[in-house]
Amino acid sequence: MSKVEPVQYSTAGRAALEPGALALNRAIATRDGGRLTLHLASGASKTLFDTNECGPDNLVYERCVHYHFLGHLQKQQFFLLSESFYEGANFVLIDEVTGELQRFGDLPRFSPTGNHLLILNDNDEGDGDDGVEIWRRHGHHLTREYAGSPAESSTGGYTHYYLEQWPDEAHIDLRAETFVGAGPVPEIARVRLSITFAGWKAEVRQ
């Protein structure tokens, strides 16, 4: 059984992790100023460039981007990076062979076999964002199999999803906490996601 605890990285915290991560992976990841280079298993390299138009005198939102190397996931064959902006940040997975890049709003969590990964986004149910995403690995490509907010409340609110356990490849158990208005106590729901012939199905229990 695989049980994965949530891991949170603040933007400042991600930057602080990079020196140690680079020191552990100096043969495959190097930094030269604002240039981060990854050396792929294919023999090629992939370089990501920071852009520093971050103000206050030269602020251009789309050109205020910083990449931070967080580690090499050897078992899953990905590089894990952070992509930070003037406001907000993504996690980035880069395939160690092809260099293919995929961005996520939260830290990817891998299934017991590594064939699926789970993304749990903070979900304001008024903005239409998906709180839960499930992706599947096909060779060196990732495709999204599920996106939704299964614990959506009829009264609206702001929902946080937490991974409780991933007992096998076909089932995922989540806890959803929805805060409505200014109330200090959230509504709690349990969500079981199961894969069927028709795709992923969510069962919600209050």
C-alpha positions in Angstrom: 0.0 0.0 0.0 1.3 3.5 -0.8 0.4 6.3 1.5 1.6 9.7 0.5 1.5 12.7 2.8 0.9 16.2 1.3 4.1 18.2 0.8 3.9 22.0 0.7 6.6 24.2 -0.8 6.3 28.0 -0.5 7.9 30.0 -3.4 10.8 31.0 -1.1 11.1 27.5 0.1 11.5 26.1 -3.4 14.3 28.5 -4.1 16.1 27.5 -0.9 15.9 23.8 -1.9 17.8 24.3 -5.2 21.4 24.5 -4.0 21.2 21.2 -2.2 19.3 19.6 -5.1 21.9 20.7 -7.6 24.8 19.5 -5.4 23.2 16.0 -5.3 22.7 16.0 -9.1 25.6 17.9 -10.4 26.2 15.5 -13.3 22.7 16.0 -14.7 21.6 19.6 -13.6 23.7 22.8 -13.6 23.0 26.5 -13.1 24.8 29.4 -14.7 23.2 32.6 -13.5 19.7 32.7 -14.9 20.2 29.6 -17.0 19.3 26.1 -15.7 20.5 23.2 -17.9 19.3 19.6 -17.6 21.4 16.9 -19.2 19.0 14.3 -20.6 19.5 10.5 -20.8 19.3 10.8 -24.6 22.6 12.8 -24.6 20.8 16.0 -25.4 20.3 18.9 -23.0 17.3 21.2 -22.1 17.9 24.7 -20.9 15.4 26.9 -19.1 16.0 30.6 -18.8 14.9 32.9 -16.0 13.4 36.3 -17.0 13.8 39.2 -14.6 11.4 41.9 -15.6 9.9 41.8 -12.1 9.7 45.5 -11.2 9.0 47.8 -9.7 10.4 49.8 -12.6 10.3 47.1 -15.3 7.4 44.8 -14.2 6.1 42.7 -17.1 4.1 39.8 -15.6 4.7 37.3 -18.4 8.5 38.0 -18.3 8.9 37.6 -14.5 9.7 33.8 -14.4 12.2 31.9 -12.3 12.9 28.2 -12.5 14.3 26.2 -9.6 15.6 22.6 -9.7 14.0 20.5 -6.9 15.3 17.1 -7.7 15.6 14.1 -10.0 12.9 11.4 -9.6 14.9 8.4 -10.7 12.2 5.8 -10.3 9.7 7.9 -12.3 12.4 9.2 -14.7 11.5 12.9 -14.3 13.2 16.0 -13.3 11.1 18.0 -10.8 11.2 21.8 -11.0 9.4 24.9 -9.8 8.3 27.7 -12.1 7.7 30.8 -10.1 6.0 34.0 -11.3 5.4 37.5 -9.9 2.3 36.0 -8.3 1.9 32.2 -8.0 3.9 29.2 -9.1 3.7 25.8 -10.9 5.4 22.5 -10.4 7.1 21.2 -13.6 7.9 17.6 -14.6 10.4 17.1 -17.4 10.9 13.7 -18.9 14.6 12.7 -18.4 14.8 11.2 -21.9 12.8 13.4 -24.2 12.8 16.7 -22.3 9.0 16.9 -22.6 7.6 19.4 -20.1 4.3 19.4 -18.2 3.1 22.1 -15.8 1.0 21.4 -12.7 -0.6 23.7 -10.1 0.3 21.4 -7.2 3.0 18.9 -6.4 2.5 15.7 -8.4 1.9 12.5 -6.3 2.6 9.2 -8.0 0.6 6.0 -7.8 2.1 2.8 -6.4 3.3 1.7 -9.9 4.1 5.2 -11.1 1.7 4.8 -14.0 -0.7 7.5 -12.7 -0.2 10.8 -10.9 -2.5 12.9 -8.9 -2.8 16.7 -8.7 -4.8 18.3 -5.9 -5.5 22.0 -6.6 -6.9 24.5 -4.1 -10.5 24.8 -5.5 -12.6 27.9 -5.2 -15.9 26.5 -6.4 -16.9 29.9 -7.9 -14.1 30.1 -10.4 -14.6 26.8 -12.2 -11.2 25.3 -11.5 -10.8 21.6 -11.1 -9.8 20.5 -7.6 -8.6 17.0 -8.6 -6.7 15.9 -11.7 -5.5 12.4 -12.6 -2.9 11.9 -15.3 -1.6 8.7 -16.9 1.8 8.0 -18.2 2.1 6.5 -21.7 5.7 5.8 -22.3 7.3 9.3 -22.3 4.0 11.2 -22.5 1.5 12.3 -19.9 -2.2 12.5 -20.6 -5.0 13.7 -18.3 -7.7 11.1 -17.6 -9.8 12.9 -15.1 -10.5 16.5 -14.0 -13.2 17.6 -11.6 -14.3 18.8 -8.2 -16.1 15.8 -6.8 -16.9 17.3 -3.4 -18.5 20.5 -4.7 -20.8 21.9 -2.1 -24.3 23.2 -3.0 -23.6 26.3 -0.9 -20.3 27.1 -2.7 -17.1 27.6 -0.8 -13.4 27.0 -0.9 -12.3 23.3 -1.0 -9.0 21.8 -0.1 -8.4 18.1 -1.1 -6.0 15.9 0.8 -4.7 12.4 -0.2 -5.4 9.9 2.5 -4.2 6.8 0.7 -3.6 5.3 -2.7 -4.1 1.6 -1.9 -3.7 0.3 -5.5 -3.7 1.5 -9.0 -7.5 1.6 -9.4 -8.5 3.4 -6.2 -7.7 6.7 -4.6 -9.0 7.9 -1.2 -9.2 11.7 -0.6 -10.5 13.9 2.2 -12.2 17.2 1.2 -12.5 20.2 3.5 -14.8 22.9 2.3 -15.0 26.3 4.0 -18.2 28.2 3.4 -18.3 31.9 4.3 -16.4 33.0 7.4 -17.1 29.8 9.3 -14.1 28.4 11.1 -15.2 24.7 10.8 -15.1 23.1 7.4 -17.5 20.6 5.9 -15.8 17.3 5.7 -16.3 14.7 2.9 -14.5 11.5 1.9 -14.0 10.9 -1.8 -13.1 7.5 -3.3 -12.0 7.7 -6.9 -12.2 4.4 -8.8 -11.2 3.5 -12.3 -13.9 1.8 -14.4 -14.4 0.8 -18.0 -15.9 4.2 -18.6 -13.1 6.1 -16.9 -12.6 7.4 -13.3 -15.7 7.6 -11.1 -16.0 9.6 -7.9 -18.0 8.4 -4.9 -18.6 11.1 -2.2 -19.4 10.2 1.4 -20.2 12.9 4.0 
